[in-house]
Amino acid sequence: MASTRRVAEAPPGSIAFNLNGVAVAAPIEGEAPLLAALRGPLGLSGTRFGCGAEQCGACLVLVDDQPSYACTLPVGSVAGRRVTTVEGLGSAAAPHPVQRALLDMQAGQCGYCLSGIQIRAVALLRETPRPDEAAVRAALDPHLCRCGSHNRIVAAILQAAAEMAP
């Protein structure tokens, strides 16, 4: 987030919100999609543009812990709210259990869909700490994965659930 500014209030022409635990101001018009702010002035490339119509899930982020499509969500609607992208889930040194499981299971092929899938999986595991396979598949149903790696992805999410469950 090299161009991201930490701020208490948004300068004129900017939208202030909490991004991955940091107060930021995005210098972008409020009607622009959140995805444009994330990938543009905020410098985060993990959230992907897929279809632009909420049909593939590649752009999924958490807004106040709820999965939201960044491709259509106006950035102005997140003013004062918490946004978590795939970069905010964990780090290379300390990956989130979902991220670690995806790596352990070699669940990604091209990986284009995985940022949105990780967000959806984290949301699912917060709501349902011990999902069964059917629940994981239902949660992932809105996501398109052209590589056909869903079986490994489902197994990885179930592995993460087992690791995270109380």
C-alpha beads as a LAMMPS data file, in Angstrom:
LAMMPS data file: protein, C-alpha beads

166 atoms
165 bonds

1 atom types
1 bond types

-500.0 500.0 xlo xhi
-500.0 500.0 ylo yhi
-500.0 500.0 zlo zhi

Masses

1 110.0

Atoms # bond

1 1 1 0.000 0.000 0.000
2 1 1 2.745 2.407 -0.946
3 1 1 0.400 5.215 -1.982
4 1 1 -2.007 4.679 0.918
5 1 1 -2.217 7.532 3.408
6 1 1 -3.004 6.914 7.077
7 1 1 -5.503 9.543 8.134
8 1 1 -7.923 10.526 10.848
9 1 1 -10.201 12.338 8.372
10 1 1 -10.459 12.068 4.618
11 1 1 -9.038 15.006 2.686
12 1 1 -11.524 16.599 0.270
13 1 1 -12.135 14.297 -2.687
14 1 1 -11.149 11.177 -0.721
15 1 1 -13.041 8.367 0.967
16 1 1 -11.804 7.337 4.441
17 1 1 -12.222 3.793 5.721
18 1 1 -10.348 1.067 7.575
19 1 1 -8.446 -1.182 5.181
20 1 1 -6.898 -4.329 6.613
21 1 1 -6.674 -2.701 10.028
22 1 1 -5.267 0.640 8.840
23 1 1 -7.156 3.923 8.473
24 1 1 -6.806 5.032 4.851
25 1 1 -8.127 7.713 2.522
26 1 1 -8.648 6.740 -1.087
27 1 1 -8.350 9.715 -3.445
28 1 1 -11.177 8.579 -5.713
29 1 1 -14.747 9.568 -6.506
30 1 1 -17.347 7.951 -4.229
31 1 1 -19.269 6.319 -7.090
32 1 1 -16.200 4.495 -8.401
33 1 1 -16.142 0.781 -7.588
34 1 1 -14.246 -0.200 -4.449
35 1 1 -12.155 -2.467 -6.673
36 1 1 -10.855 0.581 -8.574
37 1 1 -9.695 2.156 -5.308
38 1 1 -8.093 -1.055 -4.054
39 1 1 -6.185 -1.834 -7.248
40 1 1 -5.541 1.827 -8.126
41 1 1 -4.523 4.418 -5.547
42 1 1 -4.390 1.951 -2.641
43 1 1 -2.008 -0.345 -4.523
44 1 1 -3.467 -3.737 -3.577
45 1 1 -3.597 -6.290 -6.379
46 1 1 -4.851 -9.390 -4.558
47 1 1 -8.522 -8.608 -5.189
48 1 1 -9.171 -9.412 -8.835
49 1 1 -11.449 -8.056 -11.553
50 1 1 -13.270 -10.970 -13.129
51 1 1 -16.631 -10.216 -14.655
52 1 1 -17.668 -6.854 -13.239
53 1 1 -21.185 -8.167 -12.632
54 1 1 -21.033 -10.105 -9.315
55 1 1 -21.055 -13.394 -11.212
56 1 1 -17.587 -14.858 -10.597
57 1 1 -16.476 -13.929 -7.063
58 1 1 -12.909 -12.945 -7.970
59 1 1 -13.431 -9.460 -6.465
60 1 1 -14.837 -10.544 -3.099
61 1 1 -13.773 -8.608 0.019
62 1 1 -15.157 -8.405 3.536
63 1 1 -16.976 -5.204 4.465
64 1 1 -17.649 -5.192 8.192
65 1 1 -17.022 -8.971 8.059
66 1 1 -19.629 -9.567 5.322
67 1 1 -18.626 -10.813 1.844
68 1 1 -19.112 -8.011 -0.686
69 1 1 -18.440 -7.671 -4.406
70 1 1 -15.828 -4.928 -4.829
71 1 1 -16.456 -4.732 -8.587
72 1 1 -19.878 -3.109 -8.136
73 1 1 -19.759 -1.673 -4.603
74 1 1 -19.306 2.113 -4.710
75 1 1 -16.241 3.084 -2.702
76 1 1 -18.312 5.834 -1.073
77 1 1 -20.460 3.170 0.584
78 1 1 -17.500 1.920 2.653
79 1 1 -16.722 5.325 4.191
80 1 1 -16.073 4.780 7.895
81 1 1 -16.360 0.985 7.567
82 1 1 -13.914 -1.940 7.819
83 1 1 -12.728 -3.537 4.582
84 1 1 -10.614 -6.686 4.560
85 1 1 -8.945 -7.908 1.393
86 1 1 -7.062 -11.146 0.852
87 1 1 -3.884 -9.261 1.836
88 1 1 -5.466 -8.549 5.225
89 1 1 -6.162 -12.198 6.067
90 1 1 -2.557 -13.138 6.789
91 1 1 1.012 -12.654 5.666
92 1 1 3.730 -14.745 4.072
93 1 1 5.231 -15.250 7.524
94 1 1 1.891 -15.924 9.231
95 1 1 -0.742 -17.024 6.708
96 1 1 -4.364 -17.415 7.743
97 1 1 -5.245 -21.113 8.291
98 1 1 -7.306 -21.045 5.066
99 1 1 -4.317 -19.723 3.136
100 1 1 -2.002 -22.295 4.701
101 1 1 -4.414 -25.136 3.909
102 1 1 -4.766 -24.028 0.281
103 1 1 -0.979 -24.117 -0.014
104 1 1 -0.679 -27.458 1.823
105 1 1 -3.283 -29.056 -0.428
106 1 1 -1.841 -27.440 -3.575
107 1 1 -5.406 -26.343 -4.219
108 1 1 -4.709 -23.557 -6.689
109 1 1 -4.060 -23.935 -10.350
110 1 1 -3.898 -20.508 -11.979
111 1 1 -5.027 -18.885 -8.697
112 1 1 -7.115 -16.136 -10.267
113 1 1 -10.251 -17.109 -8.320
114 1 1 -8.507 -17.864 -5.032
115 1 1 -8.539 -14.381 -3.505
116 1 1 -12.343 -14.305 -3.565
117 1 1 -12.595 -17.931 -2.496
118 1 1 -10.348 -17.248 0.508
119 1 1 -12.564 -14.349 1.551
120 1 1 -15.711 -16.495 1.208
121 1 1 -14.085 -19.367 3.126
122 1 1 -13.041 -17.094 5.999
123 1 1 -16.582 -15.677 6.190
124 1 1 -18.040 -19.202 6.173
125 1 1 -15.714 -20.425 8.930
126 1 1 -16.527 -17.428 11.115
127 1 1 -20.235 -18.159 10.764
128 1 1 -19.995 -21.969 10.733
129 1 1 -16.784 -23.140 12.432
130 1 1 -17.398 -26.810 11.605
131 1 1 -18.998 -26.929 8.152
132 1 1 -19.522 -30.191 6.347
133 1 1 -18.552 -30.690 2.715
134 1 1 -22.028 -29.736 1.491
135 1 1 -21.881 -26.417 3.365
136 1 1 -18.467 -25.605 1.896
137 1 1 -19.655 -26.439 -1.619
138 1 1 -22.788 -24.317 -1.137
139 1 1 -20.696 -21.365 0.081
140 1 1 -18.366 -21.669 -2.917
141 1 1 -21.160 -22.102 -5.448
142 1 1 -21.107 -18.423 -6.565
143 1 1 -17.384 -18.672 -7.435
144 1 1 -16.157 -19.579 -10.884
145 1 1 -12.993 -21.638 -11.077
146 1 1 -12.082 -22.394 -14.668
147 1 1 -9.225 -24.685 -13.650
148 1 1 -11.523 -27.228 -12.046
149 1 1 -9.638 -27.324 -8.746
150 1 1 -12.759 -27.075 -6.597
151 1 1 -12.299 -30.530 -5.054
152 1 1 -8.876 -29.575 -3.649
153 1 1 -10.202 -26.177 -2.576
154 1 1 -13.071 -27.806 -0.676
155 1 1 -10.660 -30.235 0.992
156 1 1 -8.389 -27.351 1.983
157 1 1 -11.249 -25.394 3.542
158 1 1 -12.327 -28.462 5.505
159 1 1 -8.711 -28.884 6.667
160 1 1 -8.622 -25.230 7.796
161 1 1 -11.944 -25.666 9.596
162 1 1 -10.574 -28.653 11.516
163 1 1 -7.483 -26.669 12.466
164 1 1 -9.454 -23.578 13.549
165 1 1 -12.386 -25.240 15.311
166 1 1 -12.549 -24.856 19.080

Bonds

1 1 1 2
2 1 2 3
3 1 3 4
4 1 4 5
5 1 5 6
6 1 6 7
7 1 7 8
8 1 8 9
9 1 9 10
10 1 10 11
11 1 11 12
12 1 12 13
13 1 13 14
14 1 14 15
15 1 15 16
16 1 16 17
17 1 17 18
18 1 18 19
19 1 19 20
20 1 20 21
21 1 21 22
22 1 22 23
23 1 23 24
24 1 24 25
25 1 25 26
26 1 26 27
27 1 27 28
28 1 28 29
29 1 29 30
30 1 30 31
31 1 31 32
32 1 32 33
33 1 33 34
34 1 34 35
35 1 35 36
36 1 36 37
37 1 37 38
38 1 38 39
39 1 39 40
40 1 40 41
41 1 41 42
42 1 42 43
43 1 43 44
44 1 44 45
45 1 45 46
46 1 46 47
47 1 47 48
48 1 48 49
49 1 49 50
50 1 50 51
51 1 51 52
52 1 52 53
53 1 53 54
54 1 54 55
55 1 55 56
56 1 56 57
57 1 57 58
58 1 58 59
59 1 59 60
60 1 60 61
61 1 61 62
62 1 62 63
63 1 63 64
64 1 64 65
65 1 65 66
66 1 66 67
67 1 67 68
68 1 68 69
69 1 69 70
70 1 70 71
71 1 71 72
72 1 72 73
73 1 73 74
74 1 74 75
75 1 75 76
76 1 76 77
77 1 77 78
78 1 78 79
79 1 79 80
80 1 80 81
81 1 81 82
82 1 82 83
83 1 83 84
84 1 84 85
85 1 85 86
86 1 86 87
87 1 87 88
88 1 88 89
89 1 89 90
90 1 90 91
91 1 91 92
92 1 92 93
93 1 93 94
94 1 94 95
95 1 95 96
96 1 96 97
97 1 97 98
98 1 98 99
99 1 99 100
100 1 100 101
101 1 101 102
102 1 102 103
103 1 103 104
104 1 104 105
105 1 105 106
106 1 106 107
107 1 107 108
108 1 108 109
109 1 109 110
110 1 110 111
111 1 111 112
112 1 112 113
113 1 113 114
114 1 114 115
115 1 115 116
116 1 116 117
117 1 117 118
118 1 118 119
119 1 119 120
120 1 120 121
121 1 121 122
122 1 122 123
123 1 123 124
124 1 124 125
125 1 125 126
126 1 126 127
127 1 127 128
128 1 128 129
129 1 129 130
130 1 130 131
131 1 131 132
132 1 132 133
133 1 133 134
134 1 134 135
135 1 135 136
136 1 136 137
137 1 137 138
138 1 138 139
139 1 139 140
140 1 140 141
141 1 141 142
142 1 142 143
143 1 143 144
144 1 144 145
145 1 145 146
146 1 146 147
147 1 147 148
148 1 148 149
149 1 149 150
150 1 150 151
151 1 151 152
152 1 152 153
153 1 153 154
154 1 154 155
155 1 155 156
156 1 156 157
157 1 157 158
158 1 158 159
159 1 159 160
160 1 160 161
161 1 161 162
162 1 162 163
163 1 163 164
164 1 164 165
165 1 165 166
